[in-house]
Amino acid sequence: MKTLYRYNTQLVTGICFLFVLTLTFLYSCKREGFVDEVNSSPGVLRFDYPSLVNAVNVGDVTKGDDRIVFPVRIALENPANSTFTVNLQPEPQLAISQTVANAAVINFPDFSMPQSVEVRFGTKSVTFNVAVSASAIERNYGKNLVFAITLTSPSKSQKLDENKKSVVFTLNTADIAKMDELHFLSFTAAATNPNQVVTQLTFPNLAANNISFDNTGFSIKARVDLGGKASRGFRTSIAYNADTLKKLMAKGLLPAGTAILTNAAFDLTDVDLGDYKSSAVVEMRVNIDSIFARFPSKVAVAFTLSNPEKYQVNAAKSTLVYLIDPLRIFSDITKVLKNTSQPFKTSTIDPNQGRWGVLAGWLFNSQGNTHQSYSPTNQLNGSYGSFDNNNSTQIAFESGYAAADAGKPGGSPTAPNITNGKIYQTVLLPAGTYKLDANVRGGVTTDNTKGAYSVAAIGTNIPDIAAPTTPANFVGRVAINGSGSKSFTFTLNAAATVSMGFVATLSGNQAVNISGVTLTRTLNP
């Protein structure tokens, strides 16, 4: 029995051994066949398309929020006998050279793809994805997008098919997107009228139009809308559009004499639509000095959406046009005058002492600057006095108070008496009612023969202290006989050149100091 058991055991063992050998042999034969196949030459690598120019199959396209994606195939004649890589690059000149109806050639980054593709051992073909931005599709909607890709620099000495190493794709944008899916940028408040409805700005409607102003700028805030489904954020520019204004002027849609500003008058920032935002508010600032430099003319401004990083602008609602009427907006028109507040500017200053100077931007007679100083070699430095560097700077008349070295070489300036000294400005004003207000730090006793007045008159000069107040050119004055606000109003029935400022007759130790001037106007209805 034991002998039989041993015999059976040996028999089973032998059979199992033979079975394993058989399987090993069979497997070795199959593996050898596979190795023989991939060890043969893989042939050349090419784009797997029938021709150079190929239309993208819409059925292969996958649509996302901000791009579409479709697969692209490359192939070998035989399976790869080793793993290698091949680079991909756009070929814009090849795309441009093709004859495609209603074409719009695009390049990176309007379309994108991997920088390289890996072809693995034993494979005959590889697919990679190409993405085309929704922005490129929408900007060129209704056209055929054309773009090209080339295979370059394969590794491991892999050869390329010189006739099929490049491919050109065409993409019919109307097949990819429908009109109601498009993203259009527009100003919410923009007019759709092709002649552009002009928003006329007056003080009562500023807030309703999201407009405000301060001493430096005229601020216009406007909302920008993005139609269609919101996606990832992007930016778009705002441009000043003088061409639109010129066309409106030519058509008579802006008042005659309307001023058109230059680009330097604006501070414009880009619109930033954040991720998945469908609107944003942008601020456009106009330098207020540029407006007053054209006073009292109306000023027109136009702003246009331009150069979006994505999508396209709705041309019918891309531009805002405003007409700024300063006579109906600004009651404080001090900016038509120059150098009216502290710190006052000086055009020149006494080099000896540094206190007295000549007020910049104002006009004078010889008595307006009576302080004279002399150099160490006894040469006249000049005449000063309308500008006083004390007390944070001020407009000034001063007689007396002379220092011991006054008028000596290298010494302090002289301080003689003043007779009808004048400090003033001349400006063209439209008809209206005005108020001139001087903030006086120190005044003097004043009557019709001496002291000081704040005064205004039609013409290019201001009257003497003793001049009668009844002539047709006289419009108003107030005595500067103490500190505080000294103001008067005057009315012009027609536009006129008006001179306004200060006249003083002082003797002994007397001084007049003015720390600020304002000119206001009753708004036109």
DOMAR-184023 format. One record per residue (C-alpha): residue in three letters; x negated, z, y; residue number from 1. Coordinates in nm, 2 decimals. Each point is the difference from the previous one (the first is absolute). Example, Ala and Ser with C-alpha at 12.3 -4.5 7.8 and 13.67 -1.06 7.14 Angstrom:
<nodes>
NODE   rodren       c1       c3       c2   sese
NODE      Ala    -1.23     0.78    -0.45      1
NODE      Ser    -0.14    -0.07     0.34      2
</nodes>
This chain:
<nodes>
NODE   rodren       c1       c3       c2   sese
NODE      Met     0.00     0.00     0.00      1
NODE      Lys    -0.28     0.09     0.24      2
NODE      Thr    -0.18    -0.32    -0.08      3
NODE      Leu     0.32    -0.20     0.07      4
NODE      Tyr     0.04     0.19     0.33      5
NODE      Arg    -0.35    -0.08     0.11      6
NODE      Tyr     0.05    -0.36    -0.10      7
NODE      Asn     0.32    -0.03     0.21      8
NODE      Thr    -0.16     0.17     0.30      9
NODE      Gln    -0.29    -0.24    -0.01     10
NODE      Leu     0.23    -0.29    -0.03     11
NODE      Val     0.21     0.11     0.30     12
NODE      Thr    -0.32     0.06     0.20     13
NODE      Gly    -0.13    -0.35    -0.08     14
NODE      Ile     0.33    -0.16     0.09     15
NODE      Cys     0.01     0.18     0.34     16
NODE      Phe    -0.36    -0.10     0.06     17
NODE      Leu     0.08    -0.37    -0.08     18
NODE      Phe     0.30     0.02     0.24     19
NODE      Val    -0.21     0.13     0.29     20
NODE      Leu    -0.26    -0.27    -0.06     21
NODE      Thr     0.27    -0.26     0.00     22
NODE      Leu     0.15     0.12     0.33     23
NODE      Thr    -0.34     0.02     0.16     24
NODE      Phe    -0.07    -0.35    -0.11     25
NODE      Leu     0.33    -0.13     0.13     26
NODE      Tyr    -0.04     0.18     0.34     27
NODE      Ser    -0.36    -0.13     0.03     28
NODE      Cys     0.12    -0.35    -0.05     29
NODE      Lys     0.27     0.03     0.28     30
NODE      Arg    -0.24     0.16     0.24     31
NODE      Glu    -0.26    -0.26    -0.05     32
NODE      Gly     0.26    -0.26     0.08     33
NODE      Phe     0.08     0.17     0.34     34
NODE      Val    -0.37     0.04     0.09     35
NODE      Asp    -0.06    -0.36    -0.08     36
NODE      Glu     0.28    -0.10     0.24     37
NODE      Val    -0.11     0.21     0.30     38
NODE      Asn    -0.36    -0.07    -0.06     39
NODE      Ser     0.07    -0.37     0.08     40
NODE      Ser    -0.02    -0.11     0.36     41
NODE      Pro     0.30     0.12     0.21     42
NODE      Gly    -0.02    -0.32     0.21     43
NODE      Val     0.06    -0.01     0.37     44
NODE      Leu     0.22     0.23     0.21     45
NODE      Arg     0.28    -0.15     0.21     46
NODE      Phe     0.33     0.06     0.17     47
NODE      Asp     0.27    -0.05    -0.26     48
NODE      Tyr     0.22    -0.24     0.21     49
NODE      Pro     0.07    -0.37    -0.05     50
NODE      Ser    -0.11    -0.11     0.35     51
NODE      Leu    -0.20     0.11     0.30     52
NODE      Val     0.31     0.07     0.21     53
NODE      Asn     0.28     0.21    -0.16     54
NODE      Ala     0.32     0.14     0.13     55
NODE      Val     0.05     0.37    -0.08     56
NODE      Asn     0.28     0.05    -0.25     57
NODE      Val     0.26     0.22     0.17     58
NODE      Gly     0.10     0.14    -0.33     59
NODE      Asp    -0.35     0.15    -0.03     60
NODE      Val     0.02     0.18     0.33     61
NODE      Thr     0.04     0.38     0.04     62
NODE      Lys     0.13     0.11     0.34     63
NODE      Gly    -0.11     0.33     0.16     64
NODE      Asp     0.06     0.16     0.34     65
NODE      Asp    -0.28    -0.17     0.18     66
NODE      Arg    -0.13    -0.27    -0.24     67
NODE      Ile     0.08    -0.22    -0.29     68
NODE      Val    -0.22    -0.02    -0.31     69
NODE      Phe    -0.04    -0.28    -0.26     70
NODE      Pro    -0.24    -0.05    -0.30     71
NODE      Val    -0.28    -0.25    -0.01     72
NODE      Arg    -0.16    -0.12    -0.33     73
NODE      Ile    -0.36    -0.09    -0.08     74
NODE      Ala    -0.10    -0.12    -0.34     75
NODE      Leu    -0.29    -0.10    -0.23     76
NODE      Glu    -0.01    -0.28    -0.26     77
NODE      Asn    -0.09     0.25    -0.27     78
NODE      Pro     0.00     0.38    -0.02     79
NODE      Ala    -0.27     0.18     0.19     80
NODE      Asn    -0.30     0.08    -0.21     81
NODE      Ser    -0.09     0.29     0.24     82
NODE      Thr     0.17     0.19     0.28     83
NODE      Phe    -0.08    -0.15     0.35     84
NODE      Thr     0.13     0.01     0.35     85
NODE      Val     0.08    -0.27     0.26     86
NODE      Asn     0.04     0.04     0.37     87
NODE      Leu     0.30    -0.13     0.20     88
NODE      Gln     0.00    -0.11     0.36     89
NODE      Pro     0.24    -0.17     0.24     90
NODE      Glu    -0.08    -0.36     0.08     91
NODE      Pro     0.18    -0.07     0.34     92
NODE      Gln    -0.17    -0.34     0.06     93
NODE      Leu     0.13    -0.13    -0.34     94
NODE      Ala     0.35     0.11     0.10     95
NODE      Ile    -0.03    -0.16     0.34     96
NODE      Ser    -0.11    -0.33    -0.16     97
NODE      Gln     0.32    -0.04    -0.21     98
NODE      Thr     0.29    -0.21     0.11     99
NODE      Val     0.31     0.23    -0.03    100
NODE      Ala     0.32    -0.06     0.19    101
NODE      Asn     0.10     0.26     0.26    102
NODE      Ala    -0.31     0.20    -0.09    103
NODE      Ala    -0.14     0.33     0.14    104
NODE      Val    -0.35     0.08    -0.13    105
NODE      Ile    -0.07     0.37    -0.05    106
NODE      Asn    -0.31     0.19    -0.08    107
NODE      Phe    -0.11     0.36    -0.07    108
NODE      Pro     0.16     0.25     0.08    109
NODE      Asp     0.33    -0.19    -0.01    110
NODE      Phe    -0.07    -0.04    -0.37    111
NODE      Ser    -0.22     0.21    -0.22    112
NODE      Met    -0.13     0.03    -0.35    113
NODE      Pro    -0.27     0.19    -0.20    114
NODE      Gln    -0.36    -0.07     0.10    115
NODE      Ser    -0.08    -0.07    -0.36    116
NODE      Val     0.16    -0.03    -0.35    117
NODE      Glu    -0.13     0.12    -0.33    118
NODE      Val     0.03    -0.24    -0.30    119
NODE      Arg    -0.03     0.22    -0.31    120
NODE      Phe    -0.17    -0.09    -0.33    121
NODE      Gly     0.23    -0.20    -0.23    122
NODE      Thr     0.25    -0.11     0.27    123
NODE      Lys     0.09    -0.35     0.10    124
NODE      Ser     0.19     0.07     0.32    125
NODE      Val     0.05     0.26     0.27    126
NODE      Thr     0.27     0.06     0.26    127
NODE      Phe    -0.05     0.16     0.34    128
NODE      Asn     0.25     0.06     0.28    129
NODE      Val     0.00    -0.16     0.34    130
NODE      Ala     0.19     0.17     0.29    131
NODE      Val     0.14    -0.17     0.30    132
NODE      Ser     0.11     0.22     0.29    133
NODE      Ala     0.36     0.00     0.11    134
NODE      Ser    -0.13    -0.03     0.35    135
NODE      Ala    -0.16    -0.34    -0.08    136
NODE      Ile     0.32    -0.12    -0.16    137
NODE      Glu     0.21     0.11     0.30    138
NODE      Arg    -0.23    -0.13     0.27    139
NODE      Asn     0.01    -0.34    -0.17    140
NODE      Tyr     0.35     0.01    -0.12    141
NODE      Gly     0.14    -0.34    -0.09    142
NODE      Lys    -0.35    -0.14    -0.07    143
NODE      Asn    -0.21    -0.04    -0.31    144
NODE      Leu    -0.28     0.24    -0.02    145
NODE      Val    -0.33    -0.16    -0.12    146
NODE      Phe    -0.30     0.20    -0.13    147
NODE      Ala    -0.29    -0.06    -0.24    148
NODE      Ile    -0.21     0.20    -0.24    149
NODE      Thr    -0.34    -0.08    -0.15    150
NODE      Leu    -0.18     0.14    -0.30    151
NODE      Thr    -0.37     0.09     0.07    152
NODE      Ser    -0.30     0.17    -0.14    153
NODE      Pro     0.10     0.06    -0.36    154
NODE      Ser    -0.23     0.25    -0.18    155
NODE      Lys    -0.19    -0.06    -0.33    156
NODE      Ser    -0.06    -0.37     0.07    157
NODE      Gln     0.36    -0.08    -0.05    158
NODE      Lys     0.08    -0.36     0.11    159
NODE      Leu     0.28    -0.10     0.24    160
NODE      Asp     0.21    -0.32    -0.03    161
NODE      Glu    -0.11    -0.17     0.32    162
NODE      Asn     0.33    -0.19     0.01    163
NODE      Lys     0.22     0.30    -0.04    164
NODE      Lys    -0.20     0.29     0.15    165
NODE      Ser     0.23    -0.01     0.30    166
NODE      Val     0.38     0.01     0.04    167
NODE      Val     0.23    -0.05     0.29    168
NODE      Phe     0.34     0.17     0.01    169
NODE      Thr     0.30    -0.08     0.21    170
NODE      Leu     0.28     0.25     0.06    171
NODE      Asn     0.34    -0.10     0.14    172
NODE      Thr     0.08     0.29     0.23    173
NODE      Ala     0.38    -0.08     0.00    174
NODE      Asp     0.00     0.03    -0.38    175
NODE      Ile    -0.16     0.35     0.03    176
NODE      Ala     0.20     0.16     0.28    177
NODE      Lys     0.35    -0.04     0.14    178
NODE      Met     0.07     0.01     0.38    179
NODE      Asp     0.17     0.34    -0.02    180
NODE      Glu    -0.31     0.15    -0.16    181
NODE      Leu    -0.23    -0.10     0.28    182
NODE      His    -0.17     0.26     0.23    183
NODE      Phe     0.03    -0.08     0.37    184
NODE      Leu    -0.15     0.20     0.28    185
NODE      Ser     0.20     0.03     0.32    186
NODE      Phe     0.06     0.20     0.31    187
NODE      Thr     0.33     0.18    -0.03    188
NODE      Ala     0.08    -0.06     0.37    189
NODE      Ala    -0.13    -0.36     0.01    190
NODE      Ala     0.24    -0.27     0.11    191
NODE      Thr     0.09    -0.28    -0.23    192
NODE      Asn     0.07    -0.23     0.30    193
NODE      Pro    -0.27    -0.27    -0.01    194
NODE      Asn    -0.03     0.04     0.38    195
NODE      Gln    -0.07     0.37    -0.05    196
NODE      Val     0.24     0.24     0.16    197
NODE      Val    -0.20     0.20     0.26    198
NODE      Thr     0.05     0.37     0.01    199
NODE      Gln     0.02     0.09     0.37    200
NODE      Leu    -0.14     0.36     0.05    201
NODE      Thr     0.14     0.23     0.26    202
NODE      Phe    -0.04     0.38     0.03    203
NODE      Pro     0.34     0.07    -0.15    204
NODE      Asn    -0.06    -0.20    -0.32    205
NODE      Leu    -0.35     0.10    -0.07    206
NODE      Ala     0.09     0.27    -0.25    207
NODE      Ala     0.24    -0.22    -0.18    208
NODE      Asn    -0.28    -0.25    -0.05    209
NODE      Asn    -0.25     0.26    -0.12    210
NODE      Ile    -0.21    -0.04     0.31    211
NODE      Ser    -0.18     0.26     0.21    212
NODE      Phe    -0.29     0.01     0.24    213
NODE      Asp    -0.26     0.24     0.14    214
NODE      Asn    -0.28    -0.02     0.25    215
NODE      Thr    -0.21    -0.23    -0.22    216
NODE      Gly     0.23    -0.21    -0.22    217
NODE      Phe     0.34    -0.16    -0.05    218
NODE      Ser     0.10     0.07    -0.36    219
NODE      Ile     0.23    -0.23    -0.20    220
NODE      Lys     0.09     0.12    -0.35    221
NODE      Ala     0.17    -0.24    -0.24    222
NODE      Arg     0.10     0.01    -0.36    223
NODE      Val    -0.14    -0.26    -0.25    224
NODE      Asp     0.22    -0.07    -0.31    225
NODE      Leu    -0.11    -0.14    -0.34    226
NODE      Gly     0.27    -0.20    -0.18    227
NODE      Gly     0.02     0.00    -0.38    228
NODE      Lys    -0.12     0.26    -0.24    229
NODE      Ala    -0.26     0.23     0.14    230
NODE      Ser    -0.34     0.00    -0.18    231
NODE      Arg    -0.35     0.12     0.06    232
NODE      Gly    -0.11     0.06     0.36    233
NODE      Phe    -0.16    -0.25     0.23    234
NODE      Arg    -0.07    -0.07     0.37    235
NODE      Thr     0.10    -0.26     0.25    236
NODE      Ser    -0.12    -0.07     0.35    237
NODE      Ile     0.18     0.00     0.34    238
NODE      Ala    -0.11    -0.27     0.24    239
NODE      Tyr     0.07    -0.05     0.37    240
NODE      Asn     0.18    -0.33     0.03    241
NODE      Ala    -0.06    -0.15     0.34    242
NODE      Asp     0.09    -0.35    -0.13    243
NODE      Thr     0.36     0.11    -0.06    244
NODE      Leu     0.02     0.14     0.35    245
NODE      Lys    -0.13    -0.33     0.15    246
NODE      Lys     0.27    -0.19    -0.20    247
NODE      Leu     0.27     0.23     0.13    248
NODE      Met    -0.12    -0.04     0.35    249
NODE      Ala     0.01    -0.38    -0.04    250
NODE      Lys     0.36     0.02    -0.12    251
NODE      Gly     0.10     0.22     0.29    252
NODE      Leu     0.08     0.29    -0.23    253
NODE      Leu    -0.23     0.23     0.20    254
NODE      Pro     0.04     0.07     0.37    255
NODE      Ala    -0.22    -0.21     0.23    256
NODE      Gly    -0.32     0.19     0.10    257
NODE      Thr     0.00     0.20    -0.32    258
NODE      Ala    -0.36     0.12    -0.08    259
NODE      Ile    -0.16    -0.07    -0.33    260
NODE      Leu    -0.27     0.24    -0.10    261
NODE      Thr    -0.33    -0.06    -0.19    262
NODE      Asn    -0.10     0.14    -0.33    263
NODE      Ala    -0.21     0.27     0.16    264
NODE      Ala     0.32     0.17     0.13    265
NODE      Phe     0.11     0.10    -0.35    266
NODE      Asp    -0.09     0.26    -0.26    267
NODE      Leu     0.14    -0.13    -0.33    268
NODE      Thr    -0.03     0.15    -0.34    269
NODE      Asp     0.08    -0.14    -0.34    270
NODE      Val     0.32     0.09    -0.18    271
NODE      Asp    -0.07     0.20    -0.32    272
NODE      Leu     0.28    -0.03    -0.25    273
NODE      Gly    -0.08     0.27    -0.26    274
NODE      Asp     0.06    -0.03    -0.37    275
NODE      Tyr     0.36    -0.08    -0.08    276
NODE      Lys     0.11     0.03     0.36    277
NODE      Ser     0.24    -0.26     0.14    278
NODE      Ser    -0.05     0.08     0.37    279
NODE      Ala    -0.25     0.14     0.25    280
NODE      Val    -0.01     0.08     0.38    281
NODE      Val    -0.28    -0.15     0.20    282
NODE      Glu    -0.10     0.09     0.36    283
NODE      Met    -0.11    -0.27     0.25    284
NODE      Arg    -0.16     0.13     0.32    285
NODE      Val    -0.03    -0.19     0.33    286
NODE      Asn    -0.26     0.13     0.25    287
NODE      Ile     0.21     0.12     0.28    288
NODE      Asp    -0.26    -0.09     0.26    289
NODE      Ser     0.04    -0.37    -0.11    290
NODE      Ile     0.37     0.03     0.09    291
NODE      Phe    -0.06     0.15     0.34    292
NODE      Ala    -0.27    -0.25     0.07    293
NODE      Arg     0.28    -0.26     0.01    294
NODE      Phe     0.24     0.22     0.19    295
NODE      Pro     0.28    -0.07     0.10    296
NODE      Ser     0.01    -0.30    -0.23    297
NODE      Lys     0.19     0.03    -0.33    298
NODE      Val    -0.22     0.00    -0.30    299
NODE      Ala     0.09    -0.17    -0.33    300
NODE      Val    -0.16     0.10    -0.34    301
NODE      Ala     0.05    -0.15    -0.34    302
NODE      Phe    -0.13     0.13    -0.34    303
NODE      Thr     0.00    -0.19    -0.33    304
NODE      Leu    -0.06     0.11    -0.36    305
NODE      Ser    -0.30    -0.19    -0.14    306
NODE      Asn    -0.24    -0.02    -0.29    307
NODE      Pro     0.16     0.23    -0.25    308
NODE      Glu    -0.22     0.10    -0.29    309
NODE      Lys     0.30    -0.08    -0.23    310
NODE      Tyr     0.32    -0.20     0.02    311
NODE      Gln     0.11    -0.20     0.30    312
NODE      Val     0.15     0.05     0.34    313
NODE      Asn     0.36    -0.09     0.08    314
NODE      Ala    -0.07    -0.25     0.28    315
NODE      Ala     0.35     0.04     0.14    316
NODE      Lys    -0.05     0.38     0.05    317
NODE      Ser    -0.37     0.02     0.05    318
NODE      Thr    -0.02     0.04     0.38    319
NODE      Leu     0.11     0.26     0.25    320
NODE      Val     0.02    -0.09     0.37    321
NODE      Tyr     0.04     0.25     0.28    322
NODE      Leu     0.04    -0.04     0.38    323
NODE      Ile    -0.14     0.30     0.19    324
NODE      Asp     0.15     0.04     0.34    325
NODE      Pro    -0.21     0.26     0.19    326
NODE      Leu     0.25     0.03     0.28    327
NODE      Arg     0.26     0.12    -0.25    328
NODE      Ile    -0.23     0.21    -0.22    329
NODE      Phe    -0.26     0.18     0.21    330
NODE      Ser     0.10     0.24     0.27    331
NODE      Asp    -0.36     0.12     0.04    332
NODE      Ile    -0.20    -0.30     0.12    333
NODE      Thr    -0.31     0.18     0.11    334
NODE      Lys    -0.20    -0.24    -0.22    335
NODE      Val     0.05    -0.27     0.27    336
NODE      Leu    -0.25     0.21     0.20    337
NODE      Lys    -0.36     0.08    -0.10    338
NODE      Asn    -0.19     0.32    -0.05    339
NODE      Thr     0.29     0.24     0.08    340
NODE      Ser    -0.08     0.31    -0.20    341
NODE      Gln    -0.27     0.24    -0.10    342
NODE      Pro    -0.27    -0.05    -0.09    343
NODE      Phe    -0.03    -0.25     0.28    344
NODE      Lys    -0.26    -0.28    -0.03    345
NODE      Thr    -0.25    -0.08     0.27    346
NODE      Ser    -0.16    -0.33     0.08    347
NODE      Thr    -0.31     0.17     0.15    348
NODE      Ile    -0.11     0.36     0.07    349
NODE      Asp    -0.24     0.17     0.23    350
NODE      Pro    -0.34     0.02    -0.18    351
NODE      Asn    -0.12     0.30     0.19    352
NODE      Gln     0.28     0.25    -0.07    353
NODE      Gly     0.23    -0.17    -0.25    354
NODE      Arg     0.32     0.14     0.15    355
NODE      Trp     0.13    -0.28     0.23    356
NODE      Gly     0.06    -0.35    -0.11    357
NODE      Val     0.22    -0.31     0.05    358
NODE      Leu     0.33    -0.01    -0.18    359
NODE      Ala     0.02    -0.29    -0.25    360
NODE      Gly     0.29    -0.24     0.02    361
NODE      Trp     0.11     0.10     0.35    362
NODE      Leu    -0.03    -0.16     0.34    363
NODE      Phe    -0.14     0.17     0.32    364
NODE      Asn    -0.08    -0.04     0.36    365
NODE      Ser    -0.33     0.12     0.14    366
NODE      Gln     0.15     0.35     0.06    367
NODE      Gly     0.10     0.03    -0.36    368
NODE      Asn    -0.36     0.07    -0.10    369
NODE      Thr    -0.17     0.19     0.28    370
NODE      His    -0.26     0.21    -0.19    371
NODE      Gln    -0.34    -0.16     0.03    372
NODE      Ser    -0.32     0.11    -0.17    373
NODE      Tyr    -0.36    -0.11     0.03    374
NODE      Ser    -0.27    -0.04    -0.26    375
NODE      Pro    -0.32     0.21     0.01    376
NODE      Thr    -0.16    -0.29     0.20    377
NODE      Asn     0.29     0.01     0.25    378
NODE      Gln     0.17    -0.31    -0.13    379
NODE      Leu     0.38     0.00     0.01    380
NODE      Asn     0.14     0.05    -0.35    381
NODE      Gly     0.35    -0.10     0.10    382
NODE      Ser     0.33     0.13     0.13    383
NODE      Tyr     0.22     0.22    -0.23    384
NODE      Gly     0.29     0.24     0.02    385
NODE      Ser     0.32    -0.15    -0.16    386
NODE      Phe    -0.11     0.15    -0.34    387
NODE      Asp    -0.08     0.37    -0.04    388
NODE      Asn    -0.17     0.11    -0.32    389
NODE      Asn     0.12     0.36     0.04    390
NODE      Asn     0.31     0.15    -0.16    391
NODE      Ser     0.00    -0.24    -0.29    392
NODE      Thr    -0.03    -0.30     0.25    393
NODE      Gln     0.25    -0.08     0.27    394
NODE      Ile     0.09    -0.24     0.28    395
NODE      Ala    -0.13     0.15     0.32    396
NODE      Phe    -0.04     0.00     0.37    397
NODE      Glu    -0.23     0.27     0.15    398
NODE      Ser    -0.15     0.07     0.34    399
NODE      Gly    -0.23     0.28     0.09    400
NODE      Tyr    -0.13     0.24    -0.27    401
NODE      Ala    -0.34    -0.16     0.05    402
NODE      Ala    -0.30     0.15    -0.18    403
NODE      Ala    -0.32     0.10     0.19    404
NODE      Asp    -0.18    -0.31    -0.14    405
NODE      Ala     0.28    -0.24     0.08    406
NODE      Gly    -0.12    -0.34     0.10    407
NODE      Lys    -0.37     0.09    -0.06    408
NODE      Pro    -0.22    -0.21    -0.23    409
NODE      Gly     0.09     0.09    -0.36    410
NODE      Gly     0.26     0.25     0.13    411
NODE      Ser     0.38     0.03    -0.01    412
NODE      Pro     0.23    -0.26     0.15    413
NODE      Thr     0.13     0.03     0.35    414
NODE      Ala     0.36     0.11     0.05    415
NODE      Pro     0.12    -0.14     0.34    416
NODE      Asn     0.36     0.01     0.13    417
NODE      Ile     0.23    -0.26    -0.14    418
NODE      Thr     0.23    -0.22     0.21    419
NODE      Asn     0.27    -0.20    -0.18    420
NODE      Gly    -0.19     0.00    -0.32    421
NODE      Lys     0.18    -0.21    -0.26    422
NODE      Ile     0.00     0.00    -0.38    423
NODE      Tyr     0.26    -0.23    -0.16    424
NODE      Gln     0.09    -0.27    -0.25    425
NODE      Thr     0.20    -0.32     0.04    426
NODE      Val     0.24    -0.13    -0.26    427
NODE      Leu     0.28    -0.25    -0.04    428
NODE      Leu     0.34     0.18    -0.07    429
NODE      Pro     0.34    -0.15    -0.08    430
NODE      Ala     0.31     0.11     0.18    431
NODE      Gly     0.11     0.35    -0.09    432
NODE      Thr    -0.02     0.37     0.09    433
NODE      Tyr    -0.33     0.17    -0.04    434
NODE      Lys    -0.15     0.35     0.03    435
NODE      Leu    -0.36     0.07     0.08    436
NODE      Asp    -0.11     0.35    -0.09    437
NODE      Ala    -0.34     0.16     0.07    438
NODE      Asn    -0.11     0.32    -0.16    439
NODE      Val    -0.18     0.18     0.28    440
NODE      Arg    -0.25     0.27    -0.06    441
NODE      Gly    -0.07     0.06     0.36    442
NODE      Gly     0.16    -0.13     0.32    443
NODE      Val    -0.02     0.05     0.38    444
NODE      Thr     0.23     0.06     0.29    445
NODE      Thr     0.14    -0.34     0.08    446
NODE      Asp     0.18    -0.16     0.30    447
NODE      Asn     0.02    -0.34     0.14    448
NODE      Thr    -0.35     0.01     0.14    449
NODE      Lys    -0.21     0.18    -0.26    450
NODE      Gly     0.00     0.13    -0.36    451
NODE      Ala     0.08    -0.22    -0.30    452
NODE      Tyr     0.29    -0.21    -0.14    453
NODE      Ser     0.09    -0.17    -0.33    454
NODE      Val     0.13    -0.33     0.13    455
NODE      Ala     0.12    -0.34    -0.11    456
NODE      Ala     0.05    -0.32     0.19    457
NODE      Ile     0.07    -0.37    -0.07    458
NODE      Gly    -0.32    -0.20     0.04    459
NODE      Thr    -0.36     0.04    -0.08    460
NODE      Asn    -0.07     0.32     0.20    461
NODE      Ile     0.14     0.34     0.07    462
NODE      Pro     0.08     0.11     0.36    463
NODE      Asp    -0.19     0.25     0.21    464
NODE      Ile     0.13     0.36     0.03    465
NODE      Ala     0.13    -0.06     0.35    466
NODE      Ala     0.17    -0.34    -0.08    467
NODE      Pro     0.38     0.00     0.05    468
NODE      Thr     0.21     0.03    -0.32    469
NODE      Thr     0.26    -0.26     0.11    470
NODE      Pro    -0.18    -0.34    -0.05    471
NODE      Ala     0.15    -0.23    -0.26    472
NODE      Asn    -0.31     0.04    -0.22    473
NODE      Phe     0.01     0.38    -0.01    474
NODE      Val     0.17     0.13    -0.32    475
NODE      Gly    -0.07     0.37    -0.02    476
NODE      Arg    -0.24     0.30     0.03    477
NODE      Val    -0.02     0.37    -0.05    478
NODE      Ala    -0.23     0.25     0.17    479
NODE      Ile    -0.28     0.16    -0.21    480
NODE      Asn     0.03     0.34     0.16    481
NODE      Gly    -0.04     0.23    -0.30    482
NODE      Ser    -0.06     0.00    -0.38    483
NODE      Gly     0.24    -0.12    -0.27    484
NODE      Ser     0.20    -0.32    -0.04    485
NODE      Lys     0.03    -0.22     0.30    486
NODE      Ser     0.24    -0.29    -0.05    487
NODE      Phe     0.22    -0.25     0.17    488
NODE      Thr     0.23    -0.28    -0.11    489
NODE      Phe     0.03    -0.35     0.14    490
NODE      Thr     0.21    -0.30    -0.08    491
NODE      Leu    -0.10    -0.37     0.00    492
NODE      Asn     0.28    -0.25     0.04    493
NODE      Ala    -0.22    -0.28    -0.12    494
NODE      Ala    -0.33    -0.03    -0.18    495
NODE      Ala    -0.29     0.08     0.23    496
NODE      Thr    -0.37     0.08     0.02    497
NODE      Val    -0.02     0.37     0.07    498
NODE      Ser    -0.29     0.22     0.09    499
NODE      Met     0.01     0.37    -0.07    500
NODE      Gly    -0.24     0.29     0.02    501
NODE      Phe    -0.12     0.26     0.25    502
NODE      Val    -0.10     0.01     0.36    503
NODE      Ala    -0.18     0.30     0.17    504
NODE      Thr    -0.13     0.11     0.33    505
NODE      Leu    -0.21     0.32    -0.04    506
NODE      Ser    -0.24     0.20     0.22    507
NODE      Gly    -0.20     0.31    -0.05    508
NODE      Asn     0.01     0.16    -0.35    509
NODE      Gln     0.30    -0.18    -0.15    510
NODE      Ala     0.07    -0.15    -0.34    511
NODE      Val     0.27    -0.18    -0.19    512
NODE      Asn    -0.02    -0.01    -0.38    513
NODE      Ile     0.23    -0.20    -0.23    514
NODE      Ser    -0.02     0.05    -0.38    515
NODE      Gly     0.25    -0.28    -0.11    516
NODE      Val     0.23    -0.27     0.11    517
NODE      Thr     0.32    -0.14    -0.17    518
NODE      Leu     0.22    -0.29     0.09    519
NODE      Thr     0.35    -0.01    -0.16    520
NODE      Arg     0.29    -0.24     0.03    521
NODE      Thr     0.37     0.01    -0.05    522
NODE      Leu     0.07    -0.22    -0.31    523
NODE      Asn     0.19    -0.33     0.04    524
NODE      Pro     0.34     0.01    -0.16    525
</nodes>
